[in-house]
């Protein structure tokens, strides 16, 4: 992957976290909280799978320098900070985990000098 492709992947992840986080702008009733929980659960599973995939590729020597220095740390850090459990209906935990994921992705994108909405 090139640095540009890494930026595109991180931007895509950030957008998904942002979209889920934006649901908190609505009046959060049980139905909305269920939707947030479902989105978060899918995101958490996917980001952990991507992190594991990158770690395995790294251990096999299949990552290029940009992937090793930029993508792997970003994805691993986001996966690490998805603290709410899958299926959680705890508004605070979901909000915190989604915010952290979005924030860490923004941080790594800023290190690539890429800004997103």
MODELLER restraints for C-alpha pairs under 7 A, 6 or more apart:
rsr = mdl.restraints
at = mdl.atoms
rsr.add(forms.Gaussian(group=physical.xy_distance, feature=features.Distance(at['CA:1:A'], at['CA:67:A']), mean=6.61, stdev=0.5))
rsr.add(forms.Gaussian(group=physical.xy_distance, feature=features.Distance(at['CA:2:A'], at['CA:66:A']), mean=6.80, stdev=0.5))
rsr.add(forms.Gaussian(group=physical.xy_distance, feature=features.Distance(at['CA:3:A'], at['CA:66:A']), mean=6.23, stdev=0.5))
rsr.add(forms.Gaussian(group=physical.xy_distance, feature=features.Distance(at['CA:6:A'], at['CA:71:A']), mean=6.19, stdev=0.5))
rsr.add(forms.Gaussian(group=physical.xy_distance, feature=features.Distance(at['CA:7:A'], at['CA:109:A']), mean=6.49, stdev=0.5))
rsr.add(forms.Gaussian(group=physical.xy_distance, feature=features.Distance(at['CA:7:A'], at['CA:114:A']), mean=6.95, stdev=0.5))
rsr.add(forms.Gaussian(group=physical.xy_distance, feature=features.Distance(at['CA:10:A'], at['CA:105:A']), mean=6.38, stdev=0.5))
rsr.add(forms.Gaussian(group=physical.xy_distance, feature=features.Distance(at['CA:10:A'], at['CA:109:A']), mean=6.89, stdev=0.5))
rsr.add(forms.Gaussian(group=physical.xy_distance, feature=features.Distance(at['CA:11:A'], at['CA:116:A']), mean=6.95, stdev=0.5))
rsr.add(forms.Gaussian(group=physical.xy_distance, feature=features.Distance(at['CA:14:A'], at['CA:102:A']), mean=5.33, stdev=0.5))
rsr.add(forms.Gaussian(group=physical.xy_distance, feature=features.Distance(at['CA:14:A'], at['CA:105:A']), mean=5.73, stdev=0.5))
rsr.add(forms.Gaussian(group=physical.xy_distance, feature=features.Distance(at['CA:17:A'], at['CA:98:A']), mean=5.86, stdev=0.5))
rsr.add(forms.Gaussian(group=physical.xy_distance, feature=features.Distance(at['CA:17:A'], at['CA:101:A']), mean=6.59, stdev=0.5))
rsr.add(forms.Gaussian(group=physical.xy_distance, feature=features.Distance(at['CA:17:A'], at['CA:102:A']), mean=5.49, stdev=0.5))
rsr.add(forms.Gaussian(group=physical.xy_distance, feature=features.Distance(at['CA:18:A'], at['CA:102:A']), mean=6.22, stdev=0.5))
rsr.add(forms.Gaussian(group=physical.xy_distance, feature=features.Distance(at['CA:20:A'], at['CA:36:A']), mean=5.99, stdev=0.5))
rsr.add(forms.Gaussian(group=physical.xy_distance, feature=features.Distance(at['CA:20:A'], at['CA:39:A']), mean=6.28, stdev=0.5))
rsr.add(forms.Gaussian(group=physical.xy_distance, feature=features.Distance(at['CA:20:A'], at['CA:40:A']), mean=6.94, stdev=0.5))
rsr.add(forms.Gaussian(group=physical.xy_distance, feature=features.Distance(at['CA:21:A'], at['CA:95:A']), mean=6.81, stdev=0.5))
rsr.add(forms.Gaussian(group=physical.xy_distance, feature=features.Distance(at['CA:21:A'], at['CA:98:A']), mean=5.99, stdev=0.5))
rsr.add(forms.Gaussian(group=physical.xy_distance, feature=features.Distance(at['CA:21:A'], at['CA:99:A']), mean=6.85, stdev=0.5))
rsr.add(forms.Gaussian(group=physical.xy_distance, feature=features.Distance(at['CA:23:A'], at['CA:36:A']), mean=6.72, stdev=0.5))
rsr.add(forms.Gaussian(group=physical.xy_distance, feature=features.Distance(at['CA:33:A'], at['CA:89:A']), mean=6.55, stdev=0.5))
rsr.add(forms.Gaussian(group=physical.xy_distance, feature=features.Distance(at['CA:34:A'], at['CA:89:A']), mean=6.85, stdev=0.5))
rsr.add(forms.Gaussian(group=physical.xy_distance, feature=features.Distance(at['CA:37:A'], at['CA:87:A']), mean=5.80, stdev=0.5))
rsr.add(forms.Gaussian(group=physical.xy_distance, feature=features.Distance(at['CA:37:A'], at['CA:88:A']), mean=6.06, stdev=0.5))
rsr.add(forms.Gaussian(group=physical.xy_distance, feature=features.Distance(at['CA:37:A'], at['CA:89:A']), mean=6.13, stdev=0.5))
rsr.add(forms.Gaussian(group=physical.xy_distance, feature=features.Distance(at['CA:38:A'], at['CA:87:A']), mean=6.71, stdev=0.5))
rsr.add(forms.Gaussian(group=physical.xy_distance, feature=features.Distance(at['CA:41:A'], at['CA:86:A']), mean=4.74, stdev=0.5))
rsr.add(forms.Gaussian(group=physical.xy_distance, feature=features.Distance(at['CA:41:A'], at['CA:87:A']), mean=5.96, stdev=0.5))
rsr.add(forms.Gaussian(group=physical.xy_distance, feature=features.Distance(at['CA:44:A'], at['CA:79:A']), mean=6.92, stdev=0.5))
rsr.add(forms.Gaussian(group=physical.xy_distance, feature=features.Distance(at['CA:44:A'], at['CA:82:A']), mean=6.43, stdev=0.5))
rsr.add(forms.Gaussian(group=physical.xy_distance, feature=features.Distance(at['CA:47:A'], at['CA:75:A']), mean=6.86, stdev=0.5))
rsr.add(forms.Gaussian(group=physical.xy_distance, feature=features.Distance(at['CA:47:A'], at['CA:79:A']), mean=5.67, stdev=0.5))
rsr.add(forms.Gaussian(group=physical.xy_distance, feature=features.Distance(at['CA:48:A'], at['CA:79:A']), mean=5.34, stdev=0.5))
rsr.add(forms.Gaussian(group=physical.xy_distance, feature=features.Distance(at['CA:51:A'], at['CA:72:A']), mean=6.94, stdev=0.5))
rsr.add(forms.Gaussian(group=physical.xy_distance, feature=features.Distance(at['CA:51:A'], at['CA:75:A']), mean=5.63, stdev=0.5))
rsr.add(forms.Gaussian(group=physical.xy_distance, feature=features.Distance(at['CA:51:A'], at['CA:76:A']), mean=5.26, stdev=0.5))
rsr.add(forms.Gaussian(group=physical.xy_distance, feature=features.Distance(at['CA:51:A'], at['CA:79:A']), mean=6.83, stdev=0.5))
rsr.add(forms.Gaussian(group=physical.xy_distance, feature=features.Distance(at['CA:54:A'], at['CA:72:A']), mean=6.10, stdev=0.5))
rsr.add(forms.Gaussian(group=physical.xy_distance, feature=features.Distance(at['CA:57:A'], at['CA:63:A']), mean=6.04, stdev=0.5))
rsr.add(forms.Gaussian(group=physical.xy_distance, feature=features.Distance(at['CA:74:A'], at['CA:105:A']), mean=6.76, stdev=0.5))
rsr.add(forms.Gaussian(group=physical.xy_distance, feature=features.Distance(at['CA:74:A'], at['CA:108:A']), mean=6.14, stdev=0.5))
rsr.add(forms.Gaussian(group=physical.xy_distance, feature=features.Distance(at['CA:78:A'], at['CA:101:A']), mean=5.12, stdev=0.5))
rsr.add(forms.Gaussian(group=physical.xy_distance, feature=features.Distance(at['CA:78:A'], at['CA:104:A']), mean=6.25, stdev=0.5))
rsr.add(forms.Gaussian(group=physical.xy_distance, feature=features.Distance(at['CA:81:A'], at['CA:97:A']), mean=6.46, stdev=0.5))
rsr.add(forms.Gaussian(group=physical.xy_distance, feature=features.Distance(at['CA:81:A'], at['CA:100:A']), mean=6.51, stdev=0.5))
rsr.add(forms.Gaussian(group=physical.xy_distance, feature=features.Distance(at['CA:81:A'], at['CA:101:A']), mean=6.67, stdev=0.5))
rsr.add(forms.Gaussian(group=physical.xy_distance, feature=features.Distance(at['CA:82:A'], at['CA:97:A']), mean=4.91, stdev=0.5))
rsr.add(forms.Gaussian(group=physical.xy_distance, feature=features.Distance(at['CA:82:A'], at['CA:101:A']), mean=6.75, stdev=0.5))
rsr.add(forms.Gaussian(group=physical.xy_distance, feature=features.Distance(at['CA:83:A'], at['CA:97:A']), mean=5.76, stdev=0.5))
rsr.add(forms.Gaussian(group=physical.xy_distance, feature=features.Distance(at['CA:84:A'], at['CA:93:A']), mean=5.26, stdev=0.5))
rsr.add(forms.Gaussian(group=physical.xy_distance, feature=features.Distance(at['CA:84:A'], at['CA:94:A']), mean=5.75, stdev=0.5))
rsr.add(forms.Gaussian(group=physical.xy_distance, feature=features.Distance(at['CA:84:A'], at['CA:97:A']), mean=6.08, stdev=0.5))
rsr.add(forms.Gaussian(group=physical.xy_distance, feature=features.Distance(at['CA:109:A'], at['CA:115:A']), mean=6.47, stdev=0.5))
